[in-house]
């Protein structure tokens, strides 16, 4: 005899809505659970097995169905996308992505302390009043960035360089377009482009690789700026260069100065520019045309009317930039993608600690998001750590 479960209809409705908000097709859920409307009205009750399936399909922990009312969907870190008085309900995809990153950061923090790591001096180095150009120079020196004329002009090459520089300085970088390793759960760049997890031993930057490559470059520098202020939070995903939060405006300004130095663009822009000129400059700096437009306007190099005219083309430019993401140098292997997803530094640490006997293999598989020992061993081989 089926085991029927009493569930508050508001919980079922909440689970359905949060799943569709995270990209789940509502029609497919209705087709699979064709008695769902009856569950809501109380005409029918779900069986245990039906509720288990519904739990998995809506990304809802099974225990939530025993609650009296729906819990609040809240991010475990600050949300820099809105003012404190406003609120954006985060998708379950975003929430879980932050949680996975926090789990990795917590493990890495403990690992580094066991290894005798010292606090990183740049975490919390800056504050709101620190001059933007001073912070940009600090980042240039920290990452040992080449001058503009010698920086890579292919976005994916520049991204790899920046990630390498960040990890050399002790910053974990997770770059992913899905929830952990779930290929059916895509991250939406319109919801968020990245976030920072500040820690004086194991800071972490997450960048949403569903975004255009040029946008990812800006996100990496934007999140680094947050870390320099010791801030953890999800960043604004809009193309608005003057967001409502002071933290976001400051981080945007720092990233812009690092990537498009004022003393460089001022030599190239002496008046209103065309969209073709904006694209030319975007190629020079390896960032989006949108950033170039806003940067030139913020430095009073172009007029308000020119800025507004160019802004009208921003959406089409962004679509082109998003398409350019596919133009990569070569085709990355699964392992290349995996190492970007968790970070080479993190993967090396987990594998080393596991082979040393300090971390259980099952825990290591979970941290790296792999299921088979053969995949784990192959990752070790790729990193030159095979035993």
C-alpha positions as CSV (number, residue, x, y, z in Angstrom):
1,X,0.0,0.0,0.0
2,X,1.4,3.4,-0.9
3,X,2.8,5.6,1.9
4,X,1.1,9.0,1.5
5,X,2.7,12.1,3.0
6,X,0.9,15.1,4.5
7,X,2.6,18.2,3.1
8,X,1.7,21.9,3.5
9,X,0.6,23.0,0.0
10,X,2.5,26.3,0.5
11,X,5.7,24.3,0.7
12,X,4.9,22.4,-2.5
13,X,4.1,25.7,-4.3
14,X,7.3,27.3,-3.0
15,X,9.4,24.4,-4.1
16,X,7.8,24.5,-7.6
17,X,8.3,28.3,-8.0
18,X,12.0,28.3,-6.8
19,X,12.8,25.5,-9.2
20,X,11.3,27.3,-12.2
21,X,13.1,30.5,-11.1
22,X,16.3,28.5,-11.4
23,X,15.6,27.4,-14.9
24,X,13.5,24.3,-14.4
25,X,10.8,23.9,-17.1
26,X,7.4,24.2,-15.4
27,X,5.7,22.2,-18.2
28,X,8.0,19.3,-17.7
29,X,7.2,19.3,-13.9
30,X,3.5,19.4,-14.6
31,X,3.8,16.5,-17.0
32,X,5.8,14.4,-14.6
33,X,3.6,15.3,-11.6
34,X,0.3,15.5,-13.2
35,X,-1.5,15.3,-9.8
36,X,0.4,18.4,-8.6
37,X,-2.7,20.6,-8.7
38,X,-4.6,18.1,-6.6
39,X,-1.7,18.1,-4.1
40,X,-2.2,21.8,-3.8
41,X,-5.9,21.6,-3.2
42,X,-5.6,18.7,-0.9
43,X,-7.7,16.4,-3.2
44,X,-4.7,14.1,-3.3
45,X,-1.5,13.5,-1.3
46,X,1.9,12.6,-2.8
47,X,3.4,9.2,-2.0
48,X,6.8,8.9,-0.4
49,X,8.4,8.0,-3.8
50,X,6.6,10.8,-5.6
51,X,7.8,13.3,-3.0
52,X,11.4,12.0,-3.3
53,X,11.3,12.6,-7.0
54,X,9.8,16.0,-6.6
55,X,12.4,16.8,-4.0
56,X,15.2,16.0,-6.5
57,X,13.5,17.7,-9.5
58,X,13.0,20.9,-7.6
59,X,16.4,20.9,-5.8
60,X,14.6,20.9,-2.4
61,X,15.9,19.1,0.6
62,X,13.4,16.4,1.5
63,X,13.2,17.6,5.1
64,X,11.8,20.9,4.0
65,X,8.5,19.2,3.1
66,X,7.9,18.7,6.8
67,X,8.0,22.4,7.6
68,X,4.9,24.3,8.5
69,X,5.8,27.2,6.2
70,X,8.3,27.9,3.4
71,X,11.7,29.1,4.6
72,X,13.2,32.3,3.3
73,X,15.6,31.9,0.4
74,X,18.6,33.9,1.5
75,X,22.2,34.2,0.4
76,X,24.8,33.2,3.0
77,X,26.8,36.3,2.1
78,X,26.0,39.9,1.4
79,X,24.0,40.8,-1.7
80,X,25.7,43.8,-3.4
81,X,23.1,43.9,-6.2
82,X,20.6,46.0,-4.3
83,X,20.3,48.5,-1.4
84,X,19.6,47.1,2.0
85,X,16.0,48.3,1.8
86,X,15.4,46.2,-1.4
87,X,15.6,42.5,-1.9
88,X,16.2,40.2,-4.8
89,X,15.2,36.6,-4.2
90,X,18.2,34.5,-5.3
91,X,17.7,31.4,-7.3
92,X,18.5,28.1,-5.7
93,X,21.3,27.7,-8.3
94,X,23.0,30.8,-7.0
95,X,22.5,29.8,-3.3
96,X,24.0,26.3,-3.9
97,X,26.9,27.7,-5.9
98,X,27.8,30.0,-3.0
99,X,27.4,27.1,-0.5
100,X,29.7,24.8,-2.6
101,X,32.3,27.6,-2.8
102,X,32.1,28.1,1.0
103,X,32.6,24.4,1.6
104,X,35.7,24.4,-0.5
105,X,37.0,27.5,1.1
106,X,36.5,26.1,4.6
107,X,38.4,23.0,3.7
108,X,41.2,24.9,2.1
109,X,41.4,27.3,5.1
110,X,41.9,24.4,7.5
111,X,44.4,22.8,5.1
112,X,46.5,25.9,4.9
113,X,46.6,26.4,8.6
114,X,47.8,22.9,9.1
115,X,50.5,23.7,6.5
116,X,51.5,26.8,8.5
117,X,50.2,29.5,6.2
118,X,50.4,33.1,7.3
119,X,47.6,35.7,6.7
120,X,47.6,37.4,3.3
121,X,48.6,41.0,3.7
122,X,46.4,42.4,0.9
123,X,43.1,41.2,2.4
124,X,41.5,44.3,3.9
125,X,44.3,46.5,2.6
126,X,42.0,49.1,1.1
127,X,39.0,51.0,2.4
128,X,36.4,53.3,0.9
129,X,38.6,56.4,1.1
130,X,41.7,54.7,-0.5
131,X,42.3,56.5,-3.8
132,X,41.2,54.4,-6.8
133,X,44.5,54.9,-8.6
134,X,46.5,53.8,-5.6
135,X,44.5,50.6,-5.4
136,X,44.9,50.0,-9.1
137,X,48.7,50.4,-8.8
138,X,48.6,48.0,-5.9
139,X,46.8,45.4,-8.0
140,X,49.2,45.9,-10.9
141,X,52.2,45.2,-8.5
142,X,50.5,42.4,-6.7
143,X,49.7,40.5,-9.9
144,X,52.7,41.8,-11.8
145,X,50.6,42.7,-14.8
146,X,52.3,43.6,-18.0
147,X,51.7,47.1,-19.5
148,X,48.7,47.5,-21.8
149,X,50.7,47.1,-25.0
150,X,52.0,43.7,-23.9
151,X,48.8,42.3,-22.4
152,X,47.1,39.4,-24.3
153,X,44.5,40.6,-26.9
154,X,42.6,37.3,-26.9
155,X,40.1,37.3,-24.0
156,X,40.4,33.6,-23.1
157,X,44.2,33.9,-23.0
158,X,44.0,37.0,-20.7
159,X,41.6,35.2,-18.4
160,X,44.0,32.3,-18.0
161,X,46.8,34.7,-17.3
162,X,44.7,36.5,-14.6
163,X,43.6,33.3,-12.9
164,X,47.2,32.1,-12.8
165,X,48.3,35.4,-11.3
166,X,45.5,35.3,-8.7
167,X,46.2,31.8,-7.7
168,X,50.0,32.5,-7.4
169,X,49.0,35.1,-4.8
170,X,46.9,32.6,-2.7
171,X,43.5,33.4,-4.1
172,X,41.3,30.5,-5.1
173,X,39.4,31.0,-8.3
174,X,36.4,29.0,-9.3
175,X,35.2,29.5,-12.8
176,X,32.0,27.7,-13.8
177,X,28.8,28.1,-15.8
178,X,26.8,25.3,-14.0
179,X,25.9,24.4,-10.4
180,X,29.0,22.4,-9.3
181,X,29.1,19.6,-11.9
182,X,25.4,19.5,-12.8
183,X,25.3,20.1,-16.5
184,X,21.5,20.6,-16.6
185,X,21.6,23.4,-14.0
186,X,23.0,26.5,-15.9
187,X,24.0,29.6,-14.1
188,X,22.4,32.8,-15.4
189,X,24.8,35.8,-16.0
190,X,21.8,38.0,-15.9
191,X,21.4,37.0,-12.2
192,X,25.0,37.3,-11.2
193,X,28.5,37.5,-12.8
194,X,30.6,36.6,-9.8
195,X,31.1,36.8,-6.1
196,X,33.9,37.1,-3.5
197,X,34.5,35.2,-0.3
198,X,36.9,37.1,1.8
199,X,39.3,35.2,4.1
200,X,42.7,36.3,5.3
201,X,44.2,32.9,4.5
202,X,42.0,31.4,1.8
203,X,40.1,34.1,-0.2
204,X,38.0,33.0,-3.1
205,X,36.7,34.5,-6.3
206,X,33.9,32.9,-8.3
207,X,33.3,34.0,-11.9
208,X,30.3,32.9,-13.9
209,X,31.7,31.6,-17.2
210,X,28.3,31.7,-18.9
211,X,29.1,35.3,-19.3
212,X,31.1,36.8,-22.2
213,X,34.9,36.4,-21.9
214,X,35.4,40.1,-21.9
215,X,32.9,40.4,-19.0
216,X,34.7,37.7,-17.1
217,X,37.9,39.7,-17.2
218,X,36.2,42.7,-15.6
219,X,34.5,40.4,-13.0
220,X,37.9,39.0,-11.9
221,X,39.3,42.4,-11.2
222,X,36.0,43.6,-9.7
223,X,35.9,40.7,-7.2
224,X,39.6,41.2,-6.4
225,X,38.8,44.8,-5.5
226,X,36.2,43.5,-3.0
227,X,38.8,41.2,-1.5
228,X,41.1,44.1,-1.0
229,X,38.4,45.7,1.1
230,X,37.8,42.4,3.0
231,X,34.3,42.1,1.5
232,X,32.3,39.0,0.7
233,X,29.3,39.4,-1.5
234,X,27.5,38.7,-4.8
235,X,28.1,41.4,-7.3
236,X,25.7,43.4,-9.5
237,X,25.1,41.7,-12.8
238,X,23.6,44.7,-14.6
239,X,25.4,46.7,-17.3
240,X,24.8,49.8,-15.2
241,X,28.2,51.3,-14.4
242,X,26.8,53.3,-11.5
243,X,25.1,50.7,-9.3
244,X,23.2,51.7,-6.2
245,X,25.7,50.3,-3.7
246,X,28.8,52.2,-2.8
247,X,30.8,49.0,-2.7
248,X,29.9,48.2,-6.3
249,X,30.7,51.6,-7.6
250,X,34.1,51.5,-5.9
251,X,34.9,48.0,-7.2
252,X,33.8,49.0,-10.7
253,X,36.1,52.0,-10.6
254,X,39.1,50.0,-9.4
255,X,38.5,47.3,-12.1
256,X,38.2,50.0,-14.7
257,X,41.4,51.7,-13.7
258,X,43.3,48.4,-13.7
259,X,42.0,47.4,-17.2
260,X,41.6,50.8,-18.8
261,X,44.1,53.1,-17.1
262,X,43.1,56.7,-17.3
263,X,46.5,57.8,-18.5
264,X,46.3,55.5,-21.5
265,X,42.7,56.0,-22.7
266,X,43.1,59.8,-22.3
267,X,45.7,59.7,-25.1
268,X,43.4,57.8,-27.4
269,X,40.1,59.6,-26.9
270,X,40.0,63.3,-27.4
271,X,36.3,63.8,-28.1
272,X,33.2,62.0,-29.1
273,X,33.7,58.5,-30.5
274,X,31.9,56.2,-32.9
275,X,30.7,52.7,-32.0
276,X,33.5,51.4,-34.3
277,X,36.1,53.3,-32.2
278,X,34.6,51.9,-29.0
279,X,35.0,48.4,-30.4
280,X,38.6,49.2,-31.4
281,X,39.4,50.3,-27.9
282,X,37.6,47.2,-26.5
283,X,39.9,45.0,-28.5
284,X,42.9,47.0,-27.2
285,X,42.0,46.6,-23.5
286,X,40.4,43.2,-23.9
287,X,37.2,44.2,-22.3
288,X,33.6,44.9,-23.5
289,X,32.6,47.9,-25.5
290,X,30.2,48.7,-22.7
291,X,33.0,49.2,-20.3
292,X,34.9,51.4,-22.8
293,X,31.8,53.6,-23.3
294,X,31.3,54.1,-19.5
295,X,35.0,54.6,-18.8
296,X,35.3,57.4,-21.5
297,X,32.2,59.1,-20.1
298,X,33.3,58.8,-16.4
299,X,36.6,60.5,-17.4
300,X,34.7,63.3,-19.3
301,X,36.3,62.3,-22.5
302,X,33.0,62.1,-24.4
303,X,29.8,64.2,-24.1
304,X,26.6,63.1,-22.4
305,X,24.9,63.0,-25.8
306,X,27.6,60.7,-27.3
307,X,27.4,58.5,-24.3
308,X,23.6,58.2,-24.5
309,X,23.8,57.5,-28.3
310,X,26.3,54.7,-27.7
311,X,24.2,53.3,-24.8
312,X,21.4,52.7,-27.2
313,X,23.6,50.1,-28.9
314,X,24.7,48.5,-25.7
315,X,22.3,45.5,-25.8
316,X,23.4,44.5,-29.3
317,X,27.0,45.0,-28.3
318,X,26.5,42.7,-25.3
319,X,25.0,40.0,-27.5
320,X,28.1,40.2,-29.8
321,X,30.4,40.1,-26.7
322,X,28.4,37.1,-25.4
323,X,28.9,35.4,-28.8
324,X,32.6,36.2,-28.8
325,X,32.9,33.9,-25.7
326,X,32.8,31.0,-28.1
327,X,35.8,32.2,-30.0
328,X,38.5,30.4,-28.0
329,X,42.1,29.6,-28.7
330,X,41.8,25.8,-29.0
331,X,39.3,23.5,-27.4
332,X,39.7,22.9,-23.7
333,X,39.6,19.3,-22.5
334,X,37.2,18.1,-19.8
335,X,40.1,18.3,-17.3
336,X,41.0,21.8,-18.3
337,X,37.4,22.8,-17.6
338,X,37.5,20.8,-14.3
339,X,40.6,22.6,-13.1
340,X,39.0,25.9,-13.9
341,X,35.8,24.9,-12.1
342,X,37.6,24.1,-8.8
343,X,40.9,25.8,-9.3
344,X,44.3,24.1,-9.9
345,X,45.6,25.2,-6.5
346,X,42.6,23.7,-4.8
347,X,42.7,20.5,-6.8
348,X,46.4,20.0,-6.1
349,X,45.9,20.6,-2.4
350,X,43.0,18.1,-2.1
351,X,44.9,15.4,-4.1
352,X,48.1,15.9,-2.1
353,X,46.2,15.8,1.3
354,X,44.3,12.7,0.2
355,X,47.4,10.8,-0.9
356,X,49.0,11.8,2.5
357,X,46.2,10.2,4.3
358,X,44.7,13.3,5.9
359,X,41.6,13.5,3.7
360,X,39.4,10.5,3.0
361,X,39.0,9.6,-0.7
362,X,35.2,10.0,-0.5
363,X,35.6,13.5,1.0
364,X,38.1,14.3,-1.8
365,X,35.7,13.1,-4.5
366,X,33.0,15.3,-3.0
367,X,35.2,18.4,-2.8
368,X,36.3,18.0,-6.4
369,X,32.9,17.0,-7.7
370,X,34.0,13.7,-9.1
371,X,32.5,10.2,-8.7
372,X,35.1,7.7,-9.8
373,X,38.6,6.9,-8.6
374,X,39.8,6.7,-12.2
375,X,38.8,10.4,-12.7
376,X,40.6,11.4,-9.5
377,X,43.7,9.5,-10.5
378,X,43.6,11.1,-14.0
379,X,43.4,14.6,-12.4
380,X,46.4,13.7,-10.3
381,X,48.3,12.6,-13.4
382,X,47.4,15.8,-15.2
383,X,48.8,17.8,-12.3
384,X,52.0,15.7,-12.2
385,X,51.0,14.1,-8.9
386,X,50.2,10.5,-9.8
387,X,51.5,7.8,-7.5
